[in-house]
Amino acid sequence: MNMRKILSTFAAFLGITALAACAGGAISPAADSEPAQPAAKDSAEPDAAPSDAEMEALIQEKLQGSPHTLSFIFGKKFPAEKWSEVLDRMIEYGARINAEEKQQIINWLVNR
């Protein structure tokens, strides 16, 4: 008799668990809420200028394959035309810098 009570309780527990699982799957938080909207900053403002730390990290990454060092880059104050020549040489030595990155780096170096 005691075993019958345990099995009956266990069966009831399994039934309730199955019902809860089915009900939980039918009503998910995503189903009754609106889709997430991008932050107002993303849709209202154009891309913000990268921080100094982000630009330094980008330049460090792009220096790989180039004979130049960060100390060389940061030790120079060139106009945009000269930075363009420097970056073109870096690209010739194997630096992987696309046109957008090149312009971003030049703008940052000239205005820092």
C-alpha positions as CSV (number, residue, x, y, z in Angstrom):
1,M,0.0,0.0,0.0
2,N,2.8,2.4,0.8
3,M,4.4,1.7,-2.6
4,R,1.1,2.4,-4.3
5,K,1.0,5.8,-2.7
6,I,4.6,6.6,-3.7
7,L,3.9,5.6,-7.3
8,S,0.7,7.6,-7.4
9,T,2.4,10.7,-6.1
10,F,5.2,10.3,-8.5
11,A,2.8,9.9,-11.4
12,A,0.9,13.0,-10.3
13,F,4.2,14.9,-10.1
14,L,5.2,13.8,-13.7
15,G,1.8,14.8,-15.0
16,I,2.0,18.3,-13.4
17,T,5.6,18.7,-14.7
18,A,4.5,17.8,-18.2
19,L,1.6,20.2,-18.1
20,A,3.9,23.0,-16.8
21,A,6.4,22.3,-19.6
22,C,3.7,22.4,-22.3
23,A,2.2,25.6,-20.9
24,G,5.6,27.2,-20.6
25,G,6.4,26.4,-24.2
26,A,3.1,27.9,-25.5
27,I,3.5,31.2,-23.8
28,S,7.1,32.4,-24.1
29,P,8.3,35.9,-23.1
30,A,9.2,36.6,-26.7
31,A,5.7,35.7,-27.9
32,D,3.8,38.3,-25.9
33,S,6.4,41.1,-26.0
34,E,7.4,43.3,-28.9
35,P,10.6,42.6,-30.7
36,A,13.7,44.3,-29.3
37,Q,14.4,47.6,-30.8
38,P,17.9,48.9,-31.3
39,A,19.1,51.4,-28.8
40,A,18.2,55.0,-29.7
41,K,21.8,55.9,-30.0
42,D,22.2,53.4,-32.9
43,S,19.3,54.6,-34.9
44,A,19.4,58.4,-34.1
45,E,23.1,59.1,-34.2
46,P,25.7,58.4,-36.9
47,D,28.6,56.2,-35.8
48,A,30.5,57.9,-33.1
49,A,34.2,58.4,-33.6
50,P,36.3,55.6,-32.1
51,S,38.1,56.2,-28.8
52,D,41.8,56.7,-28.6
53,A,42.2,53.3,-27.2
54,E,40.2,51.7,-30.1
55,M,42.3,53.6,-32.6
56,E,45.6,52.6,-30.9
57,A,44.4,49.0,-30.9
58,L,43.5,49.2,-34.6
59,I,46.8,50.7,-35.5
60,Q,48.7,48.1,-33.5
61,E,46.7,45.3,-35.2
62,K,47.4,46.8,-38.6
63,L,51.2,47.2,-38.0
64,Q,51.7,43.5,-38.2
65,G,53.7,42.8,-41.3
66,S,55.0,46.4,-41.4
67,P,58.4,47.6,-40.4
68,H,56.9,50.5,-38.4
69,T,56.2,50.5,-34.7
70,L,53.7,52.3,-32.5
71,S,56.4,54.6,-31.2
72,F,57.2,55.6,-34.8
73,I,53.6,56.2,-35.6
74,F,52.9,58.2,-32.4
75,G,56.2,60.1,-32.6
76,K,55.3,61.7,-35.9
77,K,53.0,64.7,-36.7
78,F,52.4,64.5,-40.4
79,P,49.7,66.1,-42.6
80,A,47.1,63.7,-44.2
81,E,49.0,63.4,-47.4
82,K,52.2,62.2,-45.7
83,W,50.2,59.7,-43.5
84,S,48.6,58.4,-46.7
85,E,52.1,57.7,-48.1
86,V,53.2,56.0,-44.8
87,L,50.1,53.8,-44.8
88,D,50.6,52.9,-48.4
89,R,54.1,51.7,-47.6
90,M,52.8,49.7,-44.7
91,I,50.3,48.1,-47.1
92,E,53.1,47.3,-49.5
93,Y,54.9,45.6,-46.6
94,G,51.9,43.4,-45.9
95,A,49.7,45.4,-43.6
96,R,46.1,44.6,-44.2
97,I,44.4,48.0,-44.2
98,N,41.2,48.6,-46.2
99,A,40.3,52.0,-47.7
100,E,37.9,52.8,-44.8
101,E,40.4,51.9,-42.1
102,K,43.1,53.9,-43.9
103,Q,41.0,57.0,-44.0
104,Q,39.9,56.5,-40.3
105,I,43.5,56.1,-39.2
106,I,44.6,59.1,-41.2
107,N,41.9,61.3,-39.8
108,W,42.7,60.2,-36.2
109,L,46.4,60.7,-36.6
110,V,46.0,64.2,-38.1
111,N,43.5,65.3,-35.5
112,R,45.0,63.8,-32.3
